[in-house]
């Protein structure tokens, strides 16, 4: 793996729980983010890890900035645009 992947993985806390089926958990995670079996035939393991890290980093940024809750006025504007 390249150094950037290792650096990002070190930032992510991991639990001591040992996985019974790690390959299946990896496949499940890939399917949950929308990758298909055909995608996994093309992508390398490193490519997929980088995708996971990117998603994880984006989720962290969203949590830090917070998400604004739509107001009734926002919803009315959206409905009017339809």
Rosetta constraint file for C-alpha pairs under 8 A:
AtomPair CA 1 CA 5 HARMONIC 6.51 0.50
AtomPair CA 1 CA 6 HARMONIC 7.07 0.50
AtomPair CA 1 CA 46 HARMONIC 6.54 0.50
AtomPair CA 2 CA 6 HARMONIC 6.77 0.50
AtomPair CA 3 CA 7 HARMONIC 6.14 0.50
AtomPair CA 4 CA 8 HARMONIC 6.17 0.50
AtomPair CA 5 CA 9 HARMONIC 6.08 0.50
AtomPair CA 5 CA 46 HARMONIC 7.88 0.50
AtomPair CA 5 CA 49 HARMONIC 7.46 0.50
AtomPair CA 5 CA 50 HARMONIC 6.72 0.50
AtomPair CA 5 CA 53 HARMONIC 7.99 0.50
AtomPair CA 6 CA 10 HARMONIC 6.16 0.50
AtomPair CA 7 CA 11 HARMONIC 6.72 0.50
AtomPair CA 8 CA 12 HARMONIC 6.83 0.50
AtomPair CA 8 CA 53 HARMONIC 6.93 0.50
AtomPair CA 9 CA 53 HARMONIC 7.75 0.50
AtomPair CA 21 CA 25 HARMONIC 6.28 0.50
AtomPair CA 22 CA 26 HARMONIC 6.15 0.50
AtomPair CA 23 CA 27 HARMONIC 6.29 0.50
AtomPair CA 24 CA 28 HARMONIC 6.01 0.50
AtomPair CA 25 CA 29 HARMONIC 6.12 0.50
AtomPair CA 26 CA 30 HARMONIC 6.26 0.50
AtomPair CA 27 CA 31 HARMONIC 6.24 0.50
AtomPair CA 28 CA 32 HARMONIC 6.11 0.50
AtomPair CA 29 CA 33 HARMONIC 6.46 0.50
AtomPair CA 30 CA 34 HARMONIC 6.59 0.50
AtomPair CA 30 CA 35 HARMONIC 5.38 0.50
AtomPair CA 30 CA 36 HARMONIC 7.57 0.50
AtomPair CA 30 CA 48 HARMONIC 7.77 0.50
AtomPair CA 31 CA 35 HARMONIC 5.12 0.50
AtomPair CA 31 CA 36 HARMONIC 6.22 0.50
AtomPair CA 35 CA 39 HARMONIC 5.97 0.50
AtomPair CA 35 CA 40 HARMONIC 7.15 0.50
AtomPair CA 36 CA 40 HARMONIC 6.49 0.50
AtomPair CA 37 CA 41 HARMONIC 6.42 0.50
AtomPair CA 38 CA 42 HARMONIC 6.82 0.50
AtomPair CA 39 CA 43 HARMONIC 6.08 0.50
AtomPair CA 40 CA 44 HARMONIC 7.23 0.50
AtomPair CA 43 CA 47 HARMONIC 5.84 0.50
AtomPair CA 43 CA 48 HARMONIC 6.70 0.50
AtomPair CA 44 CA 48 HARMONIC 6.48 0.50
AtomPair CA 45 CA 49 HARMONIC 6.26 0.50
AtomPair CA 46 CA 50 HARMONIC 6.17 0.50
AtomPair CA 47 CA 51 HARMONIC 6.34 0.50
AtomPair CA 48 CA 52 HARMONIC 6.28 0.50
AtomPair CA 49 CA 53 HARMONIC 6.16 0.50
AtomPair CA 50 CA 54 HARMONIC 6.07 0.50
AtomPair CA 51 CA 55 HARMONIC 6.23 0.50
AtomPair CA 52 CA 56 HARMONIC 6.10 0.50
AtomPair CA 53 CA 57 HARMONIC 6.05 0.50
AtomPair CA 54 CA 58 HARMONIC 6.13 0.50
AtomPair CA 55 CA 59 HARMONIC 6.15 0.50
AtomPair CA 56 CA 60 HARMONIC 6.29 0.50
AtomPair CA 57 CA 61 HARMONIC 6.31 0.50
AtomPair CA 58 CA 62 HARMONIC 6.27 0.50
AtomPair CA 59 CA 63 HARMONIC 6.25 0.50
AtomPair CA 60 CA 64 HARMONIC 6.28 0.50
AtomPair CA 61 CA 65 HARMONIC 6.22 0.50
AtomPair CA 62 CA 66 HARMONIC 5.76 0.50
AtomPair CA 62 CA 67 HARMONIC 6.94 0.50
AtomPair CA 63 CA 67 HARMONIC 7.43 0.50
AtomPair CA 70 CA 74 HARMONIC 5.71 0.50
AtomPair CA 70 CA 75 HARMONIC 6.70 0.50
AtomPair CA 71 CA 75 HARMONIC 6.42 0.50
AtomPair CA 72 CA 76 HARMONIC 6.19 0.50
AtomPair CA 73 CA 77 HARMONIC 6.25 0.50
AtomPair CA 74 CA 78 HARMONIC 6.38 0.50
AtomPair CA 75 CA 79 HARMONIC 6.22 0.50
AtomPair CA 76 CA 80 HARMONIC 6.08 0.50
AtomPair CA 77 CA 81 HARMONIC 6.31 0.50
AtomPair CA 78 CA 82 HARMONIC 6.71 0.50
